[in-house]
Amino acid sequence: MDKRIKSFIEDTLNIKKISRYDFREICGFTFVFESDIISIKEKVSSASIMPVGIIYEENDEFYYAPLHEAVEIDEVIKEYVKSL
C-alpha cells in the first residue's frame, strides 16, 4: 500500500498503536511481556500481551533469553533498566 494512502487512512480514522514492555518476577526469573494496543477513533480495537523473553541473573550478571527472534533487545534492555 502506498505510504500516502496508509497515512491518510490512519489520520482519518485516528488509528494509533501503542507498544510497551512489562516485567513480572515469577519463580526467580523476570519475564518480559510485550503489550500492543491498537485504537481507532480513541476506542480500543485490538490488544495483545505476548511473552517475549526472560531476564535472569547468574554469577552477578544479568542475561536476556529471547523467546523468539523478532524482538528488539535494545528496547527491552532500555525499559528494564528504567524499571529498576
Contacts in CASP RR format, 6 or more apart in sequence:
PFRMAT RR
TARGET T0000
AUTHOR 0000-0000-0000
METHOD contacts of the structure
MODEL  1
MDKRIKSFIEDTLNIKKISRYDFREICGFTFVFESDIISIKEKVSSASIM
PVGIIYEENDEFYYAPLHEAVEIDEVIKEYVKSL
9 15 0 8 1.000
13 40 0 8 1.000
13 41 0 8 1.000
14 39 0 8 1.000
14 40 0 8 1.000
14 41 0 8 1.000
14 42 0 8 1.000
15 38 0 8 1.000
15 39 0 8 1.000
15 40 0 8 1.000
16 38 0 8 1.000
16 39 0 8 1.000
17 36 0 8 1.000
17 37 0 8 1.000
17 38 0 8 1.000
18 35 0 8 1.000
18 36 0 8 1.000
18 37 0 8 1.000
18 39 0 8 1.000
19 34 0 8 1.000
19 35 0 8 1.000
19 36 0 8 1.000
19 37 0 8 1.000
20 34 0 8 1.000
20 35 0 8 1.000
20 79 0 8 1.000
21 32 0 8 1.000
21 33 0 8 1.000
21 34 0 8 1.000
21 35 0 8 1.000
21 52 0 8 1.000
21 75 0 8 1.000
21 76 0 8 1.000
21 79 0 8 1.000
21 80 0 8 1.000
22 32 0 8 1.000
22 33 0 8 1.000
22 35 0 8 1.000
22 49 0 8 1.000
23 30 0 8 1.000
23 31 0 8 1.000
23 32 0 8 1.000
23 33 0 8 1.000
23 55 0 8 1.000
23 79 0 8 1.000
23 80 0 8 1.000
23 83 0 8 1.000
24 30 0 8 1.000
24 31 0 8 1.000
24 33 0 8 1.000
25 31 0 8 1.000
28 56 0 8 1.000
29 54 0 8 1.000
29 55 0 8 1.000
29 56 0 8 1.000
30 54 0 8 1.000
30 55 0 8 1.000
30 56 0 8 1.000
30 80 0 8 1.000
31 51 0 8 1.000
31 53 0 8 1.000
31 54 0 8 1.000
31 55 0 8 1.000
32 51 0 8 1.000
32 52 0 8 1.000
32 53 0 8 1.000
32 54 0 8 1.000
32 55 0 8 1.000
32 64 0 8 1.000
32 76 0 8 1.000
32 80 0 8 1.000
33 49 0 8 1.000
33 50 0 8 1.000
33 51 0 8 1.000
33 52 0 8 1.000
34 49 0 8 1.000
34 50 0 8 1.000
34 52 0 8 1.000
34 71 0 8 1.000
35 47 0 8 1.000
35 48 0 8 1.000
35 49 0 8 1.000
36 46 0 8 1.000
36 47 0 8 1.000
36 48 0 8 1.000
36 50 0 8 1.000
37 44 0 8 1.000
37 46 0 8 1.000
37 47 0 8 1.000
38 44 0 8 1.000
38 45 0 8 1.000
38 46 0 8 1.000
38 47 0 8 1.000
39 45 0 8 1.000
51 67 0 8 1.000
52 66 0 8 1.000
52 67 0 8 1.000
52 68 0 8 1.000
52 71 0 8 1.000
52 76 0 8 1.000
53 64 0 8 1.000
53 65 0 8 1.000
53 66 0 8 1.000
53 67 0 8 1.000
53 71 0 8 1.000
53 76 0 8 1.000
54 64 0 8 1.000
54 65 0 8 1.000
54 67 0 8 1.000
55 62 0 8 1.000
55 63 0 8 1.000
55 64 0 8 1.000
55 65 0 8 1.000
55 80 0 8 1.000
56 62 0 8 1.000
56 63 0 8 1.000
56 65 0 8 1.000
57 63 0 8 1.000
64 73 0 8 1.000
64 76 0 8 1.000
64 77 0 8 1.000
66 73 0 8 1.000
END
